[in-house]
């Protein structure tokens, strides 16, 4: 579900239908954004992705980031 958008939509819609919800609930995994900026991400078969190495160590370093495509 983490790497396949079709499966993610299926899961979201299954929850939406099962619990007769007024809205479809989604969750956001910010490791995708961290990886796009160059952080090292660890993928697991049974856990959500996690950032394994800090990309920035000082607040001033934020200004030096390049926005990914």
Predicted model as a PDB file, atoms N, CA, C, CB and O in Angstrom, pLDDT in the B-factor column:
MODEL        1                                                                  
ATOM      1  N   UNK A   1       0.815  -1.186   0.000  1.00 76.00           N  
ATOM      2  CA  UNK A   1       0.000   0.000   0.000  1.00 76.00           C  
ATOM      3  C   UNK A   1       0.865   1.258   0.000  1.00 76.00           C  
ATOM      4  CB  UNK A   1      -0.931  -0.006   1.195  1.00 76.00           C  
ATOM      5  O   UNK A   1       0.444   2.304  -0.493  1.00 76.00           O  
ATOM      6  N   UNK A   2       2.066   1.155   0.550  1.00 77.00           N  
ATOM      7  CA  UNK A   2       2.953   2.316   0.637  1.00 77.00           C  
ATOM      8  C   UNK A   2       3.500   2.714  -0.728  1.00 77.00           C  
ATOM      9  CB  UNK A   2       4.105   2.026   1.589  1.00 77.00           C  
ATOM     10  O   UNK A   2       3.726   3.897  -0.983  1.00 77.00           O  
ATOM     11  N   UNK A   3       3.713   1.750  -1.599  1.00 79.00           N  
ATOM     12  CA  UNK A   3       4.341   2.053  -2.884  1.00 79.00           C  
ATOM     13  C   UNK A   3       3.423   1.861  -4.089  1.00 79.00           C  
ATOM     14  CB  UNK A   3       5.551   1.201  -3.054  1.00 79.00           C  
ATOM     15  O   UNK A   3       3.852   2.072  -5.223  1.00 79.00           O  
ATOM     16  N   UNK A   4       2.176   1.466  -3.867  1.00 85.00           N  
ATOM     17  CA  UNK A   4       1.260   1.218  -4.978  1.00 85.00           C  
ATOM     18  C   UNK A   4      -0.031   2.009  -4.755  1.00 85.00           C  
ATOM     19  CB  UNK A   4       0.957  -0.306  -5.121  1.00 85.00           C  
ATOM     20  O   UNK A   4      -0.837   1.664  -3.891  1.00 85.00           O  
ATOM     21  N   UNK A   5      -0.216   3.063  -5.534  1.00 86.00           N  
ATOM     22  CA  UNK A   5      -1.365   3.944  -5.331  1.00 86.00           C  
ATOM     23  C   UNK A   5      -2.700   3.242  -5.586  1.00 86.00           C  
ATOM     24  CB  UNK A   5      -1.248   5.153  -6.233  1.00 86.00           C  
ATOM     25  O   UNK A   5      -3.700   3.584  -4.955  1.00 86.00           O  
ATOM     26  N   UNK A   6      -2.734   2.277  -6.489  1.00 92.00           N  
ATOM     27  CA  UNK A   6      -3.983   1.546  -6.742  1.00 92.00           C  
ATOM     28  C   UNK A   6      -4.416   0.756  -5.505  1.00 92.00           C  
ATOM     29  CB  UNK A   6      -3.814   0.594  -7.944  1.00 92.00           C  
ATOM     30  O   UNK A   6      -5.594   0.746  -5.147  1.00 92.00           O  
ATOM     31  N   UNK A   7      -3.463   0.101  -4.865  1.00 90.00           N  
ATOM     32  CA  UNK A   7      -3.759  -0.661  -3.651  1.00 90.00           C  
ATOM     33  C   UNK A   7      -4.166   0.285  -2.528  1.00 90.00           C  
ATOM     34  CB  UNK A   7      -2.538  -1.512  -3.224  1.00 90.00           C  
ATOM     35  O   UNK A   7      -5.068  -0.022  -1.748  1.00 90.00           O  
ATOM     36  N   UNK A   8      -3.508   1.422  -2.446  1.00 87.00           N  
ATOM     37  CA  UNK A   8      -3.852   2.408  -1.411  1.00 87.00           C  
ATOM     38  C   UNK A   8      -5.297   2.865  -1.563  1.00 87.00           C  
ATOM     39  CB  UNK A   8      -2.903   3.624  -1.480  1.00 87.00           C  
ATOM     40  O   UNK A   8      -6.032   2.930  -0.578  1.00 87.00           O  
ATOM     41  N   UNK A   9      -5.710   3.183  -2.787  1.00 91.00           N  
ATOM     42  CA  UNK A   9      -7.093   3.613  -3.038  1.00 91.00           C  
ATOM     43  C   UNK A   9      -8.065   2.489  -2.685  1.00 91.00           C  
ATOM     44  CB  UNK A   9      -7.277   4.038  -4.521  1.00 91.00           C  
ATOM     45  O   UNK A   9      -9.111   2.746  -2.089  1.00 91.00           O  
ATOM     46  N   UNK A  10      -7.737   1.256  -3.040  1.00 94.00           N  
ATOM     47  CA  UNK A  10      -8.596   0.121  -2.693  1.00 94.00           C  
ATOM     48  C   UNK A  10      -8.794   0.025  -1.179  1.00 94.00           C  
ATOM     49  CB  UNK A  10      -7.995  -1.192  -3.232  1.00 94.00           C  
ATOM     50  O   UNK A  10      -9.910  -0.194  -0.708  1.00 94.00           O  
ATOM     51  N   UNK A  11      -7.718   0.189  -0.428  1.00 90.00           N  
ATOM     52  CA  UNK A  11      -7.801   0.104   1.030  1.00 90.00           C  
ATOM     53  C   UNK A  11      -8.640   1.253   1.606  1.00 90.00           C  
ATOM     54  CB  UNK A  11      -6.390   0.119   1.644  1.00 90.00           C  
ATOM     55  O   UNK A  11      -9.469   1.040   2.490  1.00 90.00           O  
ATOM     56  N   UNK A  12      -8.419   2.452   1.104  1.00 90.00           N  
ATOM     57  CA  UNK A  12      -9.182   3.614   1.570  1.00 90.00           C  
ATOM     58  C   UNK A  12     -10.673   3.413   1.289  1.00 90.00           C  
ATOM     59  CB  UNK A  12      -8.673   4.912   0.887  1.00 90.00           C  
ATOM     60  O   UNK A  12     -11.510   3.672   2.154  1.00 90.00           O  
ATOM     61  N   UNK A  13     -11.001   2.956   0.089  1.00 92.00           N  
ATOM     62  CA  UNK A  13     -12.399   2.759  -0.280  1.00 92.00           C  
ATOM     63  C   UNK A  13     -13.033   1.606   0.506  1.00 92.00           C  
ATOM     64  CB  UNK A  13     -12.512   2.494  -1.782  1.00 92.00           C  
ATOM     65  O   UNK A  13     -14.217   1.669   0.840  1.00 92.00           O  
ATOM     66  N   UNK A  14     -12.273   0.570   0.801  1.00 93.00           N  
ATOM     67  CA  UNK A  14     -12.798  -0.544   1.599  1.00 93.00           C  
ATOM     68  C   UNK A  14     -13.181  -0.059   2.993  1.00 93.00           C  
ATOM     69  CB  UNK A  14     -11.758  -1.687   1.695  1.00 93.00           C  
ATOM     70  O   UNK A  14     -14.237  -0.424   3.508  1.00 93.00           O  
ATOM     71  N   UNK A  15     -12.323   0.768   3.609  1.00 90.00           N  
ATOM     72  CA  UNK A  15     -12.653   1.328   4.930  1.00 90.00           C  
ATOM     73  C   UNK A  15     -13.856   2.258   4.848  1.00 90.00           C  
ATOM     74  CB  UNK A  15     -11.447   2.085   5.510  1.00 90.00           C  
ATOM     75  O   UNK A  15     -14.729   2.237   5.716  1.00 90.00           O  
ATOM     76  N   UNK A  16     -13.896   3.072   3.802  1.00 91.00           N  
ATOM     77  CA  UNK A  16     -14.998   4.005   3.590  1.00 91.00           C  
ATOM     78  C   UNK A  16     -16.329   3.257   3.510  1.00 91.00           C  
ATOM     79  CB  UNK A  16     -14.769   4.825   2.307  1.00 91.00           C  
ATOM     80  O   UNK A  16     -17.313   3.658   4.132  1.00 91.00           O  
ATOM     81  N   UNK A  17     -16.349   2.182   2.750  1.00 92.00           N  
ATOM     82  CA  UNK A  17     -17.588   1.418   2.581  1.00 92.00           C  
ATOM     83  C   UNK A  17     -17.942   0.603   3.820  1.00 92.00           C  
ATOM     84  CB  UNK A  17     -17.469   0.494   1.384  1.00 92.00           C  
ATOM     85  O   UNK A  17     -19.107   0.537   4.212  1.00 92.00           O  
ATOM     86  N   UNK A  18     -16.942  -0.014   4.433  1.00 93.00           N  
ATOM     87  CA  UNK A  18     -17.203  -0.873   5.590  1.00 93.00           C  
ATOM     88  C   UNK A  18     -17.791  -0.090   6.756  1.00 93.00           C  
ATOM     89  CB  UNK A  18     -15.922  -1.565   6.030  1.00 93.00           C  
ATOM     90  O   UNK A  18     -18.689  -0.578   7.442  1.00 93.00           O  
ATOM     91  N   UNK A  19     -17.288   1.121   6.985  1.00 92.00           N  
ATOM     92  CA  UNK A  19     -17.736   1.894   8.138  1.00 92.00           C  
ATOM     93  C   UNK A  19     -18.748   2.975   7.769  1.00 92.00           C  
ATOM     94  CB  UNK A  19     -16.550   2.525   8.819  1.00 92.00           C  
ATOM     95  O   UNK A  19     -19.062   3.835   8.591  1.00 92.00           O  
ATOM     96  N   UNK A  20     -19.260   2.936   6.536  1.00 87.00           N  
ATOM     97  CA  UNK A  20     -20.299   3.857   6.084  1.00 87.00           C  
ATOM     98  C   UNK A  20     -19.975   5.291   6.506  1.00 87.00           C  
ATOM     99  CB  UNK A  20     -21.668   3.435   6.639  1.00 87.00           C  
ATOM    100  O   UNK A  20     -20.797   5.983   7.108  1.00 87.00           O  
ATOM    101  N   UNK A  21     -18.776   5.706   6.180  1.00 85.00           N  
ATOM    102  CA  UNK A  21     -18.265   7.009   6.594  1.00 85.00           C  
ATOM    103  C   UNK A  21     -18.766   8.120   5.674  1.00 85.00           C  
ATOM    104  CB  UNK A  21     -16.737   6.994   6.614  1.00 85.00           C  
ATOM    105  O   UNK A  21     -19.084   7.877   4.510  1.00 85.00           O  
ATOM    106  N   UNK A  22     -18.835   9.334   6.202  1.00 89.00           N  
ATOM    107  CA  UNK A  22     -19.210  10.488   5.389  1.00 89.00           C  
ATOM    108  C   UNK A  22     -18.044  10.978   4.534  1.00 89.00           C  
ATOM    109  CB  UNK A  22     -19.710  11.618   6.281  1.00 89.00           C  
ATOM    110  O   UNK A  22     -18.249  11.648   3.522  1.00 89.00           O  
ATOM    111  N   UNK A  23     -16.834  10.643   4.939  1.00 89.00           N  
ATOM    112  CA  UNK A  23     -15.643  11.051   4.195  1.00 89.00           C  
ATOM    113  C   UNK A  23     -14.679   9.873   4.082  1.00 89.00           C  
ATOM    114  CB  UNK A  23     -14.951  12.258   4.880  1.00 89.00           C  
ATOM    115  O   UNK A  23     -14.705   8.949   4.894  1.00 89.00           O  
ATOM    116  N   UNK A  24     -13.844   9.926   3.077  1.00 87.00           N  
ATOM    117  CA  UNK A  24     -12.790   8.924   2.931  1.00 87.00           C  
ATOM    118  C   UNK A  24     -11.584   9.420   3.722  1.00 87.00           C  
ATOM    119  CB  UNK A  24     -12.425   8.675   1.412  1.00 87.00           C  
ATOM    120  O   UNK A  24     -11.080  10.516   3.479  1.00 87.00           O  
ATOM    121  N   UNK A  25     -11.129   8.610   4.660  1.00 80.00           N  
ATOM    122  CA  UNK A  25     -10.002   9.000   5.505  1.00 80.00           C  
ATOM    123  C   UNK A  25      -8.691   8.529   4.887  1.00 80.00           C  
ATOM    124  CB  UNK A  25     -10.163   8.424   6.925  1.00 80.00           C  
ATOM    125  O   UNK A  25      -8.563   7.378   4.470  1.00 80.00           O  
ATOM    126  N   UNK A  26      -7.737   9.421   4.835  1.00 82.00           N  
ATOM    127  CA  UNK A  26      -6.425   9.073   4.305  1.00 82.00           C  
ATOM    128  C   UNK A  26      -5.363   9.434   5.341  1.00 82.00           C  
ATOM    129  CB  UNK A  26      -6.156   9.799   2.952  1.00 82.00           C  
ATOM    130  O   UNK A  26      -5.617  10.202   6.269  1.00 82.00           O  
ATOM    131  N   UNK A  27      -4.211   8.888   5.170  1.00 75.00           N  
ATOM    132  CA  UNK A  27      -3.078   9.220   6.025  1.00 75.00           C  
ATOM    133  C   UNK A  27      -1.927   9.614   5.114  1.00 75.00           C  
ATOM    134  CB  UNK A  27      -2.683   8.021   6.965  1.00 75.00           C  
ATOM    135  O   UNK A  27      -1.838   9.160   3.973  1.00 75.00           O  
ATOM    136  N   UNK A  28      -1.068  10.445   5.619  1.00 76.00           N  
ATOM    137  CA  UNK A  28       0.048  10.902   4.821  1.00 76.00           C  
ATOM    138  C   UNK A  28       1.346  10.368   5.405  1.00 76.00           C  
ATOM    139  CB  UNK A  28       0.073  12.435   4.744  1.00 76.00           C  
ATOM    140  O   UNK A  28       1.546  10.407   6.619  1.00 76.00           O  
ATOM    141  N   UNK A  29       2.215   9.877   4.556  1.00 79.00           N  
ATOM    142  CA  UNK A  29       3.513   9.381   4.984  1.00 79.00           C  
ATOM    143  C   UNK A  29       4.565  10.371   4.498  1.00 79.00           C  
ATOM    144  CB  UNK A  29       3.789   7.934   4.437  1.00 79.00           C  
ATOM    145  O   UNK A  29       4.887  10.400   3.310  1.00 79.00           O  
ATOM    146  N   UNK A  30       5.092  11.167   5.391  1.00 85.00           N  
ATOM    147  CA  UNK A  30       6.034  12.221   5.002  1.00 85.00           C  
ATOM    148  C   UNK A  30       7.419  11.703   4.645  1.00 85.00           C  
ATOM    149  CB  UNK A  30       6.158  13.218   6.111  1.00 85.00           C  
ATOM    150  O   UNK A  30       8.289  12.487   4.267  1.00 85.00           O  
ATOM    151  N   UNK A  31       7.640  10.396   4.756  1.00 88.00           N  
ATOM    152  CA  UNK A  31       8.939   9.861   4.339  1.00 88.00           C  
ATOM    153  C   UNK A  31       9.118  10.033   2.829  1.00 88.00           C  
ATOM    154  CB  UNK A  31       9.067   8.363   4.733  1.00 88.00           C  
ATOM    155  O   UNK A  31      10.249  10.107   2.348  1.00 88.00           O  
ATOM    156  N   UNK A  32       8.021  10.098   2.081  1.00 85.00           N  
ATOM    157  CA  UNK A  32       8.103  10.310   0.625  1.00 85.00           C  
ATOM    158  C   UNK A  32       8.756  11.661   0.337  1.00 85.00           C  
ATOM    159  CB  UNK A  32       6.686  10.241  -0.031  1.00 85.00           C  
ATOM    160  O   UNK A  32       9.649  11.762  -0.504  1.00 85.00           O  
ATOM    161  N   UNK A  33       8.307  12.687   1.039  1.00 88.00           N  
ATOM    162  CA  UNK A  33       8.886  14.014   0.853  1.00 88.00           C  
ATOM    163  C   UNK A  33      10.341  14.044   1.310  1.00 88.00           C  
ATOM    164  CB  UNK A  33       8.071  15.064   1.616  1.00 88.00           C  
ATOM    165  O   UNK A  33      11.194  14.638   0.651  1.00 88.00           O  
ATOM    166  N   UNK A  34      10.619  13.401   2.439  1.00 90.00           N  
ATOM    167  CA  UNK A  34      11.995  13.361   2.944  1.00 90.00           C  
ATOM    168  C   UNK A  34      12.919  12.694   1.926  1.00 90.00           C  
ATOM    169  CB  UNK A  34      12.057  12.610   4.294  1.00 90.00           C  
ATOM    170  O   UNK A  34      14.030  13.167   1.684  1.00 90.00           O  
ATOM    171  N   UNK A  35      12.458  11.603   1.337  1.00 90.00           N  
ATOM    172  CA  UNK A  35      13.264  10.906   0.327  1.00 90.00           C  
ATOM    173  C   UNK A  35      13.477  11.782  -0.905  1.00 90.00           C  
ATOM    174  CB  UNK A  35      12.591   9.582  -0.080  1.00 90.00           C  
ATOM    175  O   UNK A  35      14.567  11.788  -1.478  1.00 90.00           O  
ATOM    176  N   UNK A  36      12.454  12.517  -1.313  1.00 90.00           N  
ATOM    177  CA  UNK A  36      12.582  13.397  -2.481  1.00 90.00           C  
ATOM    178  C   UNK A  36      13.653  14.457  -2.256  1.00 90.00           C  
ATOM    179  CB  UNK A  36      11.238  14.069  -2.796  1.00 90.00           C  
ATOM    180  O   UNK A  36      14.321  14.878  -3.200  1.00 90.00           O  
ATOM    181  N   UNK A  37      13.818  14.886  -1.014  1.00 91.00           N  
ATOM    182  CA  UNK A  37      14.841  15.881  -0.696  1.00 91.00           C  
ATOM    183  C   UNK A  37      16.214  15.251  -0.490  1.00 91.00           C  
ATOM    184  CB  UNK A  37      14.443  16.655   0.545  1.00 91.00           C  
ATOM    185  O   UNK A  37      17.201  15.973  -0.346  1.00 91.00           O  
ATOM    186  N   UNK A  38      16.299  13.919  -0.473  1.00 90.00           N  
ATOM    187  CA  UNK A  38      17.597  13.262  -0.380  1.00 90.00           C  
ATOM    188  C   UNK A  38      17.844  12.473   0.888  1.00 90.00           C  
ATOM    189  CB  UNK A  38      18.644  14.261  -0.512  1.00 90.00           C  
ATOM    190  O   UNK A  38      18.940  11.941   1.064  1.00 90.00           O  
ATOM    191  N   UNK A  39      16.864  12.375   1.787  1.00 91.00           N  
ATOM    192  CA  UNK A  39      17.048  11.605   3.018  1.00 91.00           C  
ATOM    193  C   UNK A  39      17.066  10.112   2.695  1.00 91.00           C  
ATOM    194  CB  UNK A  39      15.926  11.928   4.043  1.00 91.00           C  
ATOM    195  O   UNK A  39      16.469   9.671   1.713  1.00 91.00           O  
ATOM    196  N   UNK A  40      17.752   9.347   3.526  1.00 92.00           N  
ATOM    197  CA  UNK A  40      17.816   7.895   3.363  1.00 92.00           C  
ATOM    198  C   UNK A  40      16.582   7.288   4.040  1.00 92.00           C  
ATOM    199  CB  UNK A  40      19.148   7.308   3.972  1.00 92.00           C  
ATOM    200  O   UNK A  40      16.300   7.568   5.205  1.00 92.00           O  
ATOM    201  N   UNK A  41      15.857   6.456   3.294  1.00 92.00           N  
ATOM    202  CA  UNK A  41      14.624   5.840   3.773  1.00 92.00           C  
ATOM    203  C   UNK A  41      14.801   4.334   3.849  1.00 92.00           C  
ATOM    204  CB  UNK A  41      13.435   6.201   2.858  1.00 92.00           C  
ATOM    205  O   UNK A  41      15.385   3.730   2.949  1.00 92.00           O  
ATOM    206  N   UNK A  42      14.301   3.722   4.918  1.00 94.00           N  
ATOM    207  CA  UNK A  42      14.313   2.267   5.046  1.00 94.00           C  
ATOM    208  C   UNK A  42      12.902   1.746   4.801  1.00 94.00           C  
ATOM    209  CB  UNK A  42      14.835   1.826   6.451  1.00 94.00           C  
ATOM    210  O   UNK A  42      11.947   2.171   5.450  1.00 94.00           O  
ATOM    211  N   UNK A  43      12.789   0.823   3.857  1.00 90.00           N  
ATOM    212  CA  UNK A  43      11.504   0.196   3.551  1.00 90.00           C  
ATOM    213  C   UNK A  43      11.474  -1.180   4.198  1.00 90.00           C  
ATOM    214  CB  UNK A  43      11.273   0.093   2.009  1.00 90.00           C  
ATOM    215  O   UNK A  43      12.466  -1.908   4.183  1.00 90.00           O  
ATOM    216  N   UNK A  44      10.329  -1.526   4.764  1.00 88.00           N  
ATOM    217  CA  UNK A  44      10.152  -2.810   5.423  1.00 88.00           C  
ATOM    218  C   UNK A  44       8.907  -3.483   4.851  1.00 88.00           C  
ATOM    219  CB  UNK A  44      10.038  -2.639   6.968  1.00 88.00           C  
ATOM    220  O   UNK A  44       8.015  -2.804   4.342  1.00 88.00           O  
ATOM    221  N   UNK A  45       8.841  -4.794   4.930  1.00 86.00           N  
ATOM    222  CA  UNK A  45       7.663  -5.515   4.443  1.00 86.00           C  
ATOM    223  C   UNK A  45       6.456  -5.355   5.357  1.00 86.00           C  
ATOM    224  CB  UNK A  45       7.985  -6.980   4.289  1.00 86.00           C  
ATOM    225  O   UNK A  45       5.318  -5.518   4.918  1.00 86.00           O  
ATOM    226  N   UNK A  46       6.698  -5.038   6.628  1.00 86.00           N  
ATOM    227  CA  UNK A  46       5.577  -4.987   7.562  1.00 86.00           C  
ATOM    228  C   UNK A  46       5.522  -3.723   8.425  1.00 86.00           C  
ATOM    229  CB  UNK A  46       5.632  -6.175   8.450  1.00 86.00           C  
ATOM    230  O   UNK A  46       4.856  -3.710   9.460  1.00 86.00           O  
ATOM    231  N   UNK A  47       6.201  -2.687   8.013  1.00 86.00           N  
ATOM    232  CA  UNK A  47       6.172  -1.402   8.723  1.00 86.00           C  
ATOM    233  C   UNK A  47       6.115  -0.275   7.704  1.00 86.00           C  
ATOM    234  CB  UNK A  47       7.416  -1.241   9.654  1.00 86.00           C  
ATOM    235  O   UNK A  47       6.454  -0.464   6.535  1.00 86.00           O  
ATOM    236  N   UNK A  48       5.686   0.896   8.153  1.00 85.00           N  
ATOM    237  CA  UNK A  48       5.719   2.057   7.269  1.00 85.00           C  
ATOM    238  C   UNK A  48       7.174   2.456   7.054  1.00 85.00           C  
ATOM    239  CB  UNK A  48       4.890   3.246   7.861  1.00 85.00           C  
ATOM    240  O   UNK A  48       8.022   2.151   7.893  1.00 85.00           O  
ATOM    241  N   UNK A  49       7.485   3.133   5.942  1.00 90.00           N  
ATOM    242  CA  UNK A  49       8.863   3.566   5.704  1.00 90.00           C  
ATOM    243  C   UNK A  49       9.345   4.490   6.817  1.00 90.00           C  
ATOM    244  CB  UNK A  49       8.976   4.273   4.346  1.00 90.00           C  
ATOM    245  O   UNK A  49       8.552   5.203   7.432  1.00 90.00           O  
ATOM    246  N   UNK A  50      10.637   4.470   7.067  1.00 91.00           N  
ATOM    247  CA  UNK A  50      11.179   5.366   8.089  1.00 91.00           C  
ATOM    248  C   UNK A  50      12.463   6.007   7.592  1.00 91.00           C  
ATOM    249  CB  UNK A  50      11.433   4.608   9.407  1.00 91.00           C  
ATOM    250  O   UNK A  50      13.229   5.413   6.832  1.00 91.00           O  
ATOM    251  N   UNK A  51      12.674   7.229   8.043  1.00 93.00           N  
ATOM    252  CA  UNK A  51      13.899   7.960   7.719  1.00 93.00           C  
ATOM    253  C   UNK A  51      14.987   7.420   8.634  1.00 93.00           C  
ATOM    254  CB  UNK A  51      13.719   9.526   7.890  1.00 93.00           C  
ATOM    255  O   UNK A  51      14.825   7.417   9.855  1.00 93.00           O  
ATOM    256  N   UNK A  52      16.099   6.961   8.055  1.00 92.00           N  
ATOM    257  CA  UNK A  52      17.152   6.338   8.865  1.00 92.00           C  
ATOM    258  C   UNK A  52      18.351   7.249   9.111  1.00 92.00           C  
ATOM    259  CB  UNK A  52      17.620   5.077   8.199  1.00 92.00           C  
ATOM    260  O   UNK A  52      19.134   7.011  10.030  1.00 92.00           O  
ATOM    261  N   UNK A  53      18.494   8.282   8.298  1.00 88.00           N  
ATOM    262  CA  UNK A  53      19.607   9.212   8.491  1.00 88.00           C  
ATOM    263  C   UNK A  53      19.090  10.634   8.374  1.00 88.00           C  
ATOM    264  CB  UNK A  53      20.743   8.953   7.462  1.00 88.00           C  
ATOM    265  O   UNK A  53      18.348  10.959   7.447  1.00 88.00           O  
ATOM    266  N   UNK A  54      19.482  11.475   9.311  1.00 84.00           N  
ATOM    267  CA  UNK A  54      19.066  12.866   9.273  1.00 84.00           C  
ATOM    268  C   UNK A  54      19.684  13.569   8.075  1.00 84.00           C  
ATOM    269  CB  UNK A  54      19.450  13.580  10.569  1.00 84.00           C  
ATOM    270  O   UNK A  54      20.876  13.430   7.801  1.00 84.00           O  
ATOM    271  N   UNK A  55      18.866  14.314   7.378  1.00 87.00           N  
ATOM    272  CA  UNK A  55      19.343  15.075   6.227  1.00 87.00           C  
ATOM    273  C   UNK A  55      19.894  16.419   6.690  1.00 87.00           C  
ATOM    274  CB  UNK A  55      18.210  15.280   5.193  1.00 87.00           C  
ATOM    275  O   UNK A  55      20.901  16.895   6.168  1.00 87.00           O  
ATOM    276  N   UNK A  56      19.238  17.022   7.661  1.00 90.00           N  
ATOM    277  CA  UNK A  56      19.651  18.324   8.185  1.00 90.00           C  
ATOM    278  C   UNK A  56      19.942  18.195   9.668  1.00 90.00           C  
ATOM    279  CB  UNK A  56      18.563  19.403   7.932  1.00 90.00           C  
ATOM    280  O   UNK A  56      19.243  17.479  10.386  1.00 90.00           O  
ATOM    281  N   UNK A  57      20.962  18.881  10.120  1.00 90.00           N  
ATOM    282  CA  UNK A  57      21.294  18.840  11.544  1.00 90.00           C  
ATOM    283  C   UNK A  57      21.176  20.204  12.215  1.00 90.00           C  
ATOM    284  CB  UNK A  57      22.695  18.307  11.730  1.00 90.00           C  
ATOM    285  O   UNK A  57      21.192  20.299  13.442  1.00 90.00           O  
ATOM    286  N   UNK A  58      21.061  21.238  11.430  1.00 94.00           N  
ATOM    287  CA  UNK A  58      20.944  22.604  11.957  1.00 94.00           C  
ATOM    288  C   UNK A  58      19.817  23.331  11.229  1.00 94.00           C  
ATOM    289  CB  UNK A  58      22.289  23.382  11.804  1.00 94.00           C  
ATOM    290  O   UNK A  58      19.647  23.126  10.027  1.00 94.00           O  
ATOM    291  N   UNK A  59      19.044  24.174  11.914  1.00 94.00           N  
ATOM    292  CA  UNK A  59      17.949  24.901  11.266  1.00 94.00           C  
ATOM    293  C   UNK A  59      18.385  25.727  10.053  1.00 94.00           C  
ATOM    294  CB  UNK A  59      17.293  25.805  12.267  1.00 94.00           C  
ATOM    295  O   UNK A  59      17.624  25.873   9.097  1.00 94.00           O  
ATOM    296  N   UNK A  60      19.590  26.260  10.089  1.00 95.00           N  
ATOM    297  CA  UNK A  60      20.084  27.086   8.977  1.00 95.00           C  
ATOM    298  C   UNK A  60      20.215  26.297   7.682  1.00 95.00           C  
ATOM    299  CB  UNK A  60      21.428  27.695   9.336  1.00 95.00           C  
ATOM    300  O   UNK A  60      20.225  26.890   6.604  1.00 95.00           O  
ATOM    301  N   UNK A  61      20.317  24.978   7.764  1.00 94.00           N  
ATOM    302  CA  UNK A  61      20.509  24.143   6.595  1.00 94.00           C  
ATOM    303  C   UNK A  61      19.258  24.086   5.704  1.00 94.00           C  
ATOM    304  CB  UNK A  61      20.899  22.749   7.027  1.00 94.00           C  
ATOM    305  O   UNK A  61      19.352  23.722   4.532  1.00 94.00           O  
ATOM    306  N   UNK A  62      18.108  24.440   6.246  1.00 92.00           N  
ATOM    307  CA  UNK A  62      16.867  24.398   5.474  1.00 92.00           C  
ATOM    308  C   UNK A  62      16.975  25.310   4.246  1.00 92.00           C  
ATOM    309  CB  UNK A  62      15.663  24.819   6.357  1.00 92.00           C  
ATOM    310  O   UNK A  62      16.518  24.949   3.162  1.00 92.00           O  
ATOM    311  N   UNK A  63      17.565  26.462   4.413  1.00 93.00           N  
ATOM    312  CA  UNK A  63      17.688  27.423   3.302  1.00 93.00           C  
ATOM    313  C   UNK A  63      18.496  26.846   2.143  1.00 93.00           C  
ATOM    314  CB  UNK A  63      18.344  28.720   3.792  1.00 93.00           C  
ATOM    315  O   UNK A  63      18.314  27.279   1.005  1.00 93.00           O  
ATOM    316  N   UNK A  64      19.362  25.905   2.390  1.00 91.00           N  
ATOM    317  CA  UNK A  64      20.200  25.331   1.342  1.00 91.00           C  
ATOM    318  C   UNK A  64      19.551  24.181   0.581  1.00 91.00           C  
ATOM    319  CB  UNK A  64      21.475  24.858   1.937  1.00 91.00           C  
ATOM    320  O   UNK A  64      20.132  23.680  -0.382  1.00 91.00           O  
ATOM    321  N   UNK A  65      18.356  23.752   0.993  1.00 90.00           N  
ATOM    322  CA  UNK A  65      17.690  22.660   0.288  1.00 90.00           C  
ATOM    323  C   UNK A  65      17.212  23.101  -1.084  1.00 90.00           C  
ATOM    324  CB  UNK A  65      16.515  22.138   1.105  1.00 90.00           C  
ATOM    325  O   UNK A  65      16.740  24.224  -1.263  1.00 90.00           O  
ATOM    326  N   UNK A  66      17.340  22.211  -2.039  1.00 89.00           N  
ATOM    327  CA  UNK A  66      16.797  22.475  -3.365  1.00 89.00           C  
ATOM    328  C   UNK A  66      15.473  21.725  -3.475  1.00 89.00           C  
ATOM    329  CB  UNK A  66      17.800  22.042  -4.500  1.00 89.00           C  
ATOM    330  O   UNK A  66      15.389  20.547  -3.126  1.00 89.00           O  
ATOM    331  N   UNK A  67      14.457  22.403  -3.954  1.00 89.00           N  
ATOM    332  CA  UNK A  67      13.145  21.782  -4.112  1.00 89.00           C  
ATOM    333  C   UNK A  67      13.215  20.764  -5.242  1.00 89.00           C  
ATOM    334  CB  UNK A  67      12.046  22.850  -4.394  1.00 89.00           C  
ATOM    335  O   UNK A  67      13.600  21.108  -6.360  1.00 89.00           O  
ATOM    336  N   UNK A  68      12.845  19.508  -4.963  1.00 88.00           N  
ATOM    337  CA  UNK A  68      12.905  18.468  -6.002  1.00 88.00           C  
ATOM    338  C   UNK A  68      11.835  18.677  -7.073  1.00 88.00           C  
ATOM    339  CB  UNK A  68      12.743  17.078  -5.371  1.00 88.00           C  
ATOM    340  O   UNK A  68      10.835  19.359  -6.849  1.00 88.00           O  
ATOM    341  N   UNK A  69      12.067  18.076  -8.237  1.00 83.00           N  
ATOM    342  CA  UNK A  69      11.072  18.151  -9.330  1.00 83.00           C  
ATOM    343  C   UNK A  69       9.795  17.432  -8.951  1.00 83.00           C  
ATOM    344  CB  UNK A  69      11.639  17.548 -10.629  1.00 83.00           C  
ATOM    345  O   UNK A  69       8.852  17.390  -9.741  1.00 83.00           O  
TER     346      UNK A  69                                                      
ENDMDL                                                                          
END                                                                             
